[in-house]
Amino acid sequence: MARPFYDPGRYWGKITRQKLGQASTGTPQLVLSFTVLGKVDPADPDGNLLPVMQQYERTIFRSITEKTIDYVTQDLETLGFTGGSYRQFDEEDPECCDLRGNELAFSCNHEAHYKTGDPCEKWSIASNGGGLEVKPLDDQAIRKLDAMFGKQLKKKPVAATAAPASPKPNGKKASPLTETFKPGDEEGETDIPF
């Protein structure tokens, strides 16, 4: 059975998992899974969400390289990440900056798969929503990552707690964030940011 597609557009999602790992190429990457809660109504972006066929889980892969670091840093700020080390992005780290449960806007596009050419979703890179298997970065690789790009984390103001976008008490959701994720590379397929 073919995997169901979401139409292109903006969606509201709830973060379910977050991992720090490496792509098959060895490139460090952030992996973020979320459940699609509904579609943002383009005619009323601050109004109620439009229903979706089902609330499937999707995953975004963000490779961390010199070419993508500015985009990654912007994504981390949008997410409300306040950690001082990339290690703290991983949900299994004892000092994790836990983003699970936060809600925000995600963007879905369609494109040809980079290997097969078949049509696929791109949520700044989507996965099949199955099990999240991420090869972990070892301590040496994390230290190298922090040495190379840790200053980017230290540049941003540190908040006492993350202030994620979330539904308003009156049942209306907060305004969708502008371009929450910029496309990067899935599983290290390319280092060219879009």
VENDA-V932073 format. One record per residue. OMEGA is omega in radians with two decimals (NA if undefined). D_CENTER is the distance of its C-alpha to the mean C-alpha in Angstrom with 2 decimals. Layout:
omega = (OMEGA | OMEGA)
d_center = (D_CENTER | D_CENTER)
This chain:
omega = (-3.13 | 3.12 | 3.13 | 3.13 | 2.89 | 3.07 | 3.04 | 3.11 | -3.13 | -3.11 | 3.06 | -3.10 | 3.14 | -3.10 | -3.12 | -3.11 | 3.09 | -3.08 | 2.96 | -3.10 | 3.10 | 3.11 | 3.12 | 3.11 | -3.09 | 3.14 | 3.07 | 3.13 | 2.97 | -3.14 | -3.07 | 3.08 | -3.14 | 3.05 | 3.10 | -3.11 | -3.12 | -3.14 | 3.07 | -3.13 | -3.12 | -3.14 | -3.13 | -3.05 | 3.12 | -3.11 | 3.14 | 3.10 | 3.01 | -3.13 | 3.07 | -3.09 | 3.08 | -3.09 | -3.13 | 3.04 | 3.08 | -3.09 | 3.10 | 3.08 | 3.13 | 3.10 | -3.10 | 3.12 | 3.08 | -3.12 | -3.06 | -2.98 | 3.13 | 3.10 | 3.13 | -3.14 | 3.11 | 3.11 | -3.14 | 3.10 | 3.13 | 3.14 | -3.08 | 3.13 | -3.10 | -3.12 | 3.10 | 3.10 | 3.08 | 3.10 | -3.07 | 3.04 | -3.07 | -3.10 | -3.13 | 3.11 | -3.13 | 3.13 | -3.10 | 2.95 | -2.96 | 3.14 | -3.09 | -3.10 | 3.09 | 3.13 | 3.11 | -3.09 | 3.05 | -3.11 | 3.12 | 3.02 | 3.05 | 3.10 | 3.09 | 3.11 | -3.03 | 3.12 | -3.00 | -3.07 | 3.11 | 3.11 | 3.10 | 3.05 | 3.01 | 3.11 | -2.93 | 2.99 | -3.14 | 3.03 | -3.10 | 3.11 | 3.11 | -3.11 | -3.13 | 3.12 | -3.11 | 3.09 | -3.06 | 3.01 | 3.08 | -3.08 | -3.14 | 3.14 | 3.11 | 3.10 | 3.11 | 3.12 | 3.11 | 3.13 | -3.10 | -2.97 | -3.11 | 3.13 | 3.11 | 3.12 | -3.08 | 3.14 | -3.04 | 3.09 | -3.14 | 3.12 | 3.13 | 3.08 | 3.10 | 3.12 | -3.10 | 3.01 | -3.13 | -3.13 | 3.09 | -3.13 | -3.10 | 3.11 | 3.08 | -3.14 | 3.08 | 3.12 | 3.08 | 3.12 | 3.13 | 3.04 | -3.12 | -3.14 | 3.01 | -3.11 | 3.09 | -3.13 | 3.13 | 3.06 | 3.04 | -3.07 | 3.13 | 3.10 | -3.07 | 3.09 | -3.14 | NA)
d_center = (26.64 | 24.05 | 20.52 | 20.19 | 18.37 | 16.83 | 18.48 | 16.83 | 15.89 | 13.78 | 12.84 | 12.41 | 10.30 | 10.62 | 8.34 | 10.51 | 9.66 | 8.32 | 10.18 | 11.55 | 13.48 | 14.95 | 15.05 | 18.46 | 19.53 | 19.12 | 16.48 | 14.33 | 10.62 | 7.61 | 6.48 | 4.36 | 6.70 | 7.89 | 11.35 | 12.37 | 15.06 | 16.67 | 16.89 | 17.38 | 21.03 | 21.54 | 25.07 | 24.15 | 20.58 | 21.63 | 23.37 | 22.70 | 20.06 | 21.48 | 21.64 | 19.79 | 21.59 | 19.79 | 16.70 | 15.01 | 11.94 | 9.34 | 6.92 | 4.63 | 6.64 | 7.10 | 10.83 | 12.61 | 15.95 | 18.41 | 17.50 | 13.75 | 14.07 | 14.54 | 11.35 | 9.42 | 11.70 | 11.20 | 7.43 | 8.63 | 11.47 | 9.87 | 8.16 | 11.72 | 11.55 | 15.30 | 15.88 | 18.29 | 17.25 | 14.21 | 15.93 | 15.04 | 11.30 | 12.63 | 13.66 | 17.00 | 17.99 | 20.77 | 19.56 | 15.89 | 14.28 | 13.31 | 10.47 | 11.29 | 13.02 | 11.50 | 11.37 | 10.12 | 10.19 | 8.21 | 10.31 | 11.95 | 14.44 | 16.90 | 18.15 | 20.27 | 18.93 | 19.42 | 21.91 | 23.66 | 23.52 | 22.95 | 20.93 | 17.34 | 14.32 | 11.64 | 8.40 | 7.75 | 8.65 | 9.52 | 11.41 | 14.48 | 13.15 | 15.72 | 15.95 | 13.24 | 15.33 | 14.12 | 17.01 | 17.09 | 17.96 | 21.51 | 22.76 | 24.23 | 21.05 | 19.22 | 22.29 | 22.25 | 18.61 | 19.59 | 22.83 | 21.35 | 18.50 | 19.03 | 20.96 | 17.89 | 16.75 | 20.33 | 20.67 | 18.62 | 20.54 | 20.13 | 20.05 | 21.81 | 19.10 | 15.71 | 16.35 | 13.47 | 14.19 | 16.00 | 18.81 | 22.08 | 25.04 | 26.96 | 24.63 | 23.05 | 19.40 | 18.42 | 17.86 | 14.59 | 12.78 | 13.65 | 11.22 | 8.00 | 6.38 | 9.27 | 9.82 | 10.31 | 11.85 | 11.36 | 13.31 | 15.01 | 16.71 | 17.04 | 16.51 | 17.06 | 14.48 | 15.04)
